[in-house]
Amino acid sequence: MRHLLHIFQLGVKELLSLARDPVLLFLILYSFTFSVYTPSKSAVMDVVNASVAVVDEDDSAVSRQIRDAFLLPLFLPAVRIPFSQINRALDEGEYTFVIDIPPKFQHDLTKGVTPTVEIITDATAMSQAGRGPGYIRKIINKEVEPYWSGKGKASNRELVRLVTRARFNPNMQQGWFVAVNQIINNISVLAIFLTGAAVLREREHGTVEHLLVMPLHPYELMFAKIWANGAVVVGAAMASLFVVVKAAIGVPVAGSIWLFLEGLGVYLFSVTALGIMLATMVRSMPQFGLLAFPVFIVMSLLSGGQTPLESMPIALQKIMQFVPSTHFVSFSQAVLFRNANFGMVWRDMLKMFVIGCAYVAFTLTRFRKMLAAIQ
């Protein structure tokens, strides 16, 4: 009980030190408010208000119907331009898509001949250029279907039809996924930087020497930093989830908040130890920043949150299994997006705990050596 009391009292000291650090307080506030809200609202990867021009070389009823089918909010009203203006309009960035409807378009449809419609895309608008042609193809197919005489032929019938039903985020709003993923990423970066800064702040201010003359053990100092900074991250993440994600952005959380909180606690047990381990390898805050940022970027890009883990090389997939953020991303997405229960995610929680124990054991060894060098 005496050791637990020391850990609690040292943790309270960490919280008081953090409360007097305006830079870290601003970082926490920014990471779980503006850093979550702004990307979900501005970093839109869907097709929104895309500009469309139509070169109508047929000027038939079906071609005019296709022009009128492009509606807000996906597309701006289609503008008719002559064939000779295609290159100039794309070079000057006037339109993202130009649709060229060939002559005798409706005539070919009624005769059962499949005509070719050319879609010219401005690839510099990367997000819209990647998704837009698929939307345009669906719009054109829907509009020409009543005019196509070949739709009843056995050779032209659909053998397989894909029917997609989205349980979470049925409208496929990109901002909903971005908001939740931002919280997941910011949890990692805050946990690493807060614990690392707590260690280096005492070294730079000279307070670590005061602690060494007290009857304290190294593991008491380390676990105090883990629980104190972990509690700050948990509180900030939960506040962001309820205030920013659910209230301000309007994202419904499908899964259990309590289960997510349990998994978050297990993850912070490992990632805060990683922050302390990085802090024991450097001597100043600038050095810690240069070391921690590449670590965080690798964790963010290769943990499966931005790129599916299955799309990576097999060797890289196996290496990332030893990084706790890989299992935390899988756990968080399963709980918050798919309403997974404990029986579905206990393996990810167990892996995070085992990795955390290994990190804590190695970090404690490094922490002891650092304190011995100071003495």
C-alpha positions in Angstrom: 0.0 0.0 0.0 2.9 2.4 0.7 4.2 1.9 -2.9 0.7 2.5 -4.3 0.4 5.7 -2.2 3.7 6.9 -3.6 2.6 6.2 -7.2 -0.6 8.1 -6.6 1.1 11.1 -5.0 3.7 11.3 -7.7 0.9 11.1 -10.3 -0.8 14.0 -8.6 2.5 15.9 -8.9 2.6 15.1 -12.6 -0.9 16.5 -13.0 0.0 19.7 -11.2 3.1 20.1 -13.3 1.1 19.6 -16.5 -1.5 22.2 -15.3 1.3 24.8 -15.2 2.6 24.0 -18.7 0.5 26.2 -21.1 2.2 24.8 -24.2 1.2 21.2 -23.4 -2.3 22.3 -22.4 -2.8 24.1 -25.7 -1.5 21.0 -27.5 -4.1 18.8 -25.7 -6.9 21.3 -26.4 -6.0 21.6 -30.1 -5.5 17.9 -30.7 -8.9 16.9 -29.5 -10.9 19.9 -30.8 -9.7 21.7 -33.9 -7.6 18.8 -35.0 -10.7 16.6 -35.0 -13.3 19.0 -36.2 -11.4 20.7 -39.1 -10.3 17.6 -41.1 -13.7 16.0 -40.8 -15.3 19.1 -42.3 -12.7 20.3 -44.8 -10.8 17.2 -45.9 -13.6 15.8 -48.0 -12.6 13.0 -50.3 -16.0 12.5 -51.9 -17.4 14.2 -55.0 -18.9 17.5 -54.0 -19.9 20.3 -56.4 -17.8 18.9 -59.2 -17.9 21.0 -62.4 -19.1 19.1 -65.5 -19.2 20.1 -69.2 -21.0 18.2 -71.9 -20.1 18.0 -75.6 -23.5 17.0 -77.0 -22.8 15.9 -80.6 -26.2 14.1 -80.8 -28.6 16.7 -79.4 -31.3 14.1 -78.8 -33.8 13.6 -76.1 -31.6 11.1 -74.2 -28.5 13.3 -74.5 -30.5 16.3 -73.1 -31.8 14.0 -70.3 -28.2 13.1 -69.4 -27.2 16.8 -69.2 -30.1 17.5 -66.8 -29.3 14.5 -64.6 -26.2 16.1 -63.0 -27.5 17.6 -59.8 -26.3 19.1 -56.6 -24.6 18.3 -54.2 -22.5 15.9 -56.2 -22.2 17.9 -59.4 -22.8 21.4 -60.5 -25.3 21.9 -63.4 -23.8 20.7 -66.6 -22.6 23.3 -69.1 -22.7 22.6 -72.8 -19.5 23.4 -74.7 -18.4 22.7 -78.3 -16.0 19.9 -79.1 -13.2 22.4 -80.0 -13.2 23.9 -76.5 -12.4 20.6 -74.6 -8.6 21.1 -74.3 -8.8 24.8 -73.5 -11.5 24.2 -70.8 -9.4 21.5 -69.1 -6.1 23.3 -69.4 -7.6 26.4 -67.8 -9.2 24.3 -65.0 -12.8 25.4 -65.8 -14.2 21.9 -65.5 -13.2 18.7 -63.7 -15.1 16.4 -66.1 -16.0 16.7 -69.8 -18.5 14.2 -71.2 -18.5 13.7 -75.0 -21.7 12.2 -76.3 -21.1 10.9 -79.8 -23.4 11.5 -82.9 -26.3 9.1 -83.4 -26.2 8.2 -79.7 -29.9 7.7 -79.3 -30.2 6.0 -82.7 -27.6 3.4 -81.7 -29.4 2.8 -78.4 -32.7 2.1 -80.0 -31.0 -0.3 -82.5 -29.4 -2.3 -79.7 -25.9 -1.1 -80.5 -23.7 -0.1 -77.5 -22.4 3.4 -78.1 -19.2 4.8 -76.5 -19.4 7.9 -74.3 -16.0 9.5 -73.5 -15.4 11.0 -70.1 -12.3 13.3 -70.0 -11.1 14.0 -66.4 -8.8 16.6 -64.9 -6.6 14.4 -62.9 -5.1 17.3 -60.9 -8.3 17.2 -58.8 -7.2 13.8 -57.4 -10.0 13.0 -54.9 -12.9 13.9 -57.3 -11.1 12.5 -60.4 -10.8 9.1 -58.7 -14.4 8.7 -57.7 -16.3 11.0 -60.2 -16.1 8.7 -63.3 -17.8 5.9 -61.4 -20.7 8.2 -60.4 -21.0 9.6 -64.0 -21.1 6.1 -65.4 -24.0 5.2 -63.0 -25.9 8.3 -63.9 -25.6 7.7 -67.7 -26.5 4.1 -67.4 -29.6 5.0 -65.4 -30.7 7.6 -67.9 -30.2 5.6 -71.1 -31.7 2.3 -69.8 -35.3 3.1 -70.9 -34.0 3.9 -74.5 -31.8 0.8 -74.9 -33.5 -1.9 -76.9 -30.9 -4.5 -76.0 -31.7 -4.5 -72.2 -34.1 -7.4 -72.7 -31.7 -9.7 -74.4 -30.4 -12.7 -72.4 -26.8 -11.8 -73.2 -27.2 -8.4 -71.7 -28.9 -9.4 -68.5 -27.1 -9.1 -65.2 -25.8 -12.4 -63.9 -24.8 -11.0 -60.5 -26.1 -7.9 -58.8 -24.2 -6.4 -55.8 -26.5 -4.9 -53.2 -24.7 -2.9 -50.5 -26.3 -2.0 -47.2 -24.3 0.2 -44.8 -25.1 -0.3 -41.2 -22.8 2.4 -39.8 -22.7 5.7 -41.8 -25.3 4.7 -44.3 -24.7 7.8 -46.4 -21.0 7.1 -46.6 -20.0 10.5 -45.3 -16.2 10.7 -45.4 -16.1 13.2 -42.5 -17.5 10.6 -40.1 -14.7 8.2 -40.6 -12.1 11.1 -40.6 -13.3 12.4 -37.2 -13.1 9.0 -35.4 -9.7 8.2 -37.0 -8.4 11.6 -35.9 -9.2 10.8 -32.3 -7.4 7.4 -32.7 -4.3 9.0 -34.1 -4.3 11.9 -31.6 -4.5 9.5 -28.7 -1.2 8.0 -29.8 0.7 11.2 -30.4 -0.5 12.8 -27.1 0.3 9.7 -25.0 3.8 9.6 -26.5 4.5 13.3 -26.1 3.0 13.9 -22.7 4.9 11.1 -21.0 8.2 11.9 -22.8 7.8 15.6 -21.9 7.2 14.6 -18.3 10.5 12.8 -18.1 12.5 15.5 -19.9 10.9 18.3 -18.1 12.2 17.0 -14.8 15.7 16.5 -16.2 15.8 20.0 -17.6 14.4 21.7 -14.5 16.5 19.6 -12.1 13.7 18.3 -10.1 14.7 14.7 -10.8 17.6 15.1 -8.4 15.1 16.0 -5.7 13.2 12.9 -6.3 16.3 10.7 -6.2 17.1 11.7 -2.6 13.6 10.6 -1.5 12.9 6.9 -0.6 11.4 6.2 -3.9 11.9 3.4 -6.4 12.3 3.9 -10.2 9.2 1.9 -11.0 7.2 4.2 -8.7 8.3 7.2 -10.7 7.6 5.5 -14.0 4.2 4.2 -13.2 3.2 7.6 -11.8 3.9 9.2 -15.1 2.0 6.4 -16.9 -1.2 6.7 -14.9 -1.2 10.5 -14.7 -0.7 11.2 -18.3 -2.8 8.3 -19.4 -5.7 9.7 -17.3 -5.3 13.1 -19.0 -5.4 11.4 -22.5 -8.5 9.3 -21.5 -10.3 12.4 -20.2 -9.5 14.5 -23.3 -10.4 11.6 -25.7 -13.7 11.0 -24.1 -14.6 14.7 -24.0 -13.7 14.9 -27.7 -15.8 11.9 -28.5 -18.9 13.3 -26.9 -18.5 17.0 -27.4 -16.8 17.3 -30.8 -17.6 14.0 -32.6 -21.1 13.3 -31.4 -22.4 16.8 -30.6 -20.6 19.2 -32.9 -20.1 16.9 -36.0 -23.1 14.7 -35.4 -21.4 11.3 -35.8 -23.3 8.5 -34.1 -21.1 6.0 -32.2 -22.3 2.5 -32.9 -20.5 0.6 -30.2 -20.1 0.5 -26.5 -18.3 3.5 -25.0 -17.3 1.5 -21.9 -15.7 -1.2 -23.9 -13.8 1.4 -25.9 -12.7 3.0 -22.6 -11.4 -0.4 -21.4 -9.4 -1.0 -24.5 -8.1 2.6 -24.4 -6.8 2.0 -20.9 -4.9 -1.1 -22.1 -3.5 0.7 -25.1 -2.3 3.7 -23.0 -0.5 1.2 -20.7 1.8 0.3 -23.6 2.0 3.5 -25.6 2.9 5.7 -22.6 5.7 3.3 -21.8 6.9 3.8 -25.3 7.0 7.6 -24.7 9.1 7.2 -21.6 11.4 4.8 -23.5 12.0 7.3 -26.2 12.6 10.0 -23.6 15.4 7.9 -22.0 17.2 7.8 -25.3 17.7 11.6 -25.6 18.7 14.5 -23.5 16.5 17.4 -24.5 13.0 18.2 -25.8 14.2 19.1 -29.3 16.0 15.7 -29.6 12.8 14.0 -28.3 10.7 15.7 -30.9 13.0 14.7 -33.7 12.9 11.1 -32.5 9.2 10.9 -31.6 7.7 12.3 -34.8 9.1 9.6 -37.1 7.9 7.0 -34.7 4.4 8.5 -34.6 4.3 8.9 -38.4 5.2 5.2 -38.9 2.6 4.1 -36.3 0.0 6.3 -38.0 0.6 5.3 -41.6 1.3 1.6 -41.1 -1.2 0.6 -38.3 -4.2 0.1 -40.6 -6.0 3.4 -40.0 -5.2 5.1 -43.3 -4.0 2.1 -45.3 -5.5 -1.4 -44.9 -2.9 -3.7 -43.3 -3.7 -6.4 -45.8 -2.4 -4.1 -48.6 1.1 -4.0 -47.1 3.9 -6.4 -47.8 3.8 -9.6 -45.7 7.0 -8.8 -43.9 5.8 -5.4 -42.9 2.5 -6.8 -41.7 4.4 -9.2 -39.4 6.6 -6.4 -38.1 3.6 -4.1 -37.3 2.1 -6.9 -35.1 4.6 -5.9 -32.5 3.4 -2.3 -32.5 0.4 -1.7 -30.1 -1.2 0.9 -32.4 -1.9 -1.8 -35.0 -4.2 -3.7 -32.6 -5.7 -0.5 -31.1 -6.8 0.7 -34.6 -8.4 -2.7 -35.2 -10.0 -2.7 -31.8 -11.3 0.9 -32.1 -12.8 0.4 -35.6 -14.5 -2.8 -34.5 -16.0 -1.2 -31.4 -16.9 2.3 -32.7 -17.8 1.4 -36.3 -19.2 -2.2 -36.1 -20.5 -2.4 -32.5 -18.3 -5.3 -31.7 -18.6 -6.9 -28.2 -15.8 -8.1 -25.9 -15.8 -11.6 -27.4 -14.8 -10.2 -30.7 -12.0 -7.9 -29.6 -10.5 -9.6 -26.6 -7.6 -10.9 -28.7 -6.6 -7.3 -29.7 -6.8 -6.3 -26.0 -4.7 -9.2 -25.0 -2.1 -8.4 -27.6 -1.9 -4.8 -26.5 -1.5 -5.9 -22.9 1.3 -8.4 -23.7 3.1 -5.8 -25.9 2.6 -3.2 -23.1 4.2 -5.6 -20.5 7.2 -6.0 -22.8 7.5 -2.3 -23.4 7.2 -1.6 -19.6 9.9 -4.1 -18.7 12.3 -2.7 -21.3 11.5 0.9 -20.4 12.0 0.3 -16.7 15.5 -1.0 -17.5 16.3 2.1 -19.5 14.7 4.3 -16.9 16.9 2.8 -14.1 20.0 3.4 -16.2 19.0 7.0 -16.8 18.5 7.6 -13.1 21.8 5.9 -12.3 23.6 8.1 -14.7 22.1 11.2 -13.1 23.2 10.1 -9.7 
